[in-house]
Amino acid sequence: MYRGSSKYINNRQEYETNTNHFIGITTDHDTGYAQKNIFEKMSQNRRDSILIETAKNAILKYAPGYYRDYKKPEVILKKTVPDKGLGRFFYLVTYFYDPLKEKFPKDYIVKVYIWADNGKAFRLYFMTNWAFNIEMAEKNNSSNIVPFSVPRVGKGTPLPVDSSKNVPRKFKVYK
């Protein structure tokens, strides 16, 4: 592929996108790949609500023990390293936990990666530094569920945690 080429757009993804949304196409001149961001013309509130709902569904499907409704998740647009994901843009939706009820070494509990060009979640990254590849799980029709795991600190000593939070919650803890 030569620099500035936009003829290598994945046509299947073009047709799978939701046609109710405007599809913006830009060319990334550093990598030469055409980039679509189906969310770029939406208001930030609408975009965030769609991305948060997509992230929530991915967590509840593959790792329900990690879902927390403590506060609104953080949504950030990022770009992959050019040799991984072909320099595609993605959104990172970060879920936090209530530090008054739980204590972990990271300030988040799970991060959900969502492609900007098709709106599909493709990775879960947990506070334990483990990741779950959603695309591979869907390709293999996997129904695996990632169990909740408390990270260990030092020589096998778990951090203090409220064990009632180790199950998926279907209610809001805080508003």
C-alpha angles and dihedrals in degrees: 000000000000128000114279095016116147098173093094097072111140101251094197090061091049091059095042094057119105107266092207089075129069110248114219118201123198131170119233103217093195093063102018094233124130111238127203123195110188089189101052097094094046125095113261092246093052093044093049094047091052093046093046091050091049091049092047091052091050092050094046091048100046107018111015093164089067097055115114127174093193097125139340110297120242117249120202131171112229139169126229123236106273094245093049115059091356093271092299120167120242140174121239114211111193122198120204133201131221105266090201091062103030135029124204132160092248127058092232134054102207139357122208120205115210125184113240093211099056106012094236124140110237107172142023116205116194133206087248089068090249122127133203120210106221094183091056092046091052092045089054094041088238120177094190117145119208107230119228109261128190112220115239123232123203115336101000097301112141119219116251110271137173099247092205087074093062092087127071114268124215095189135069118258094196133010 
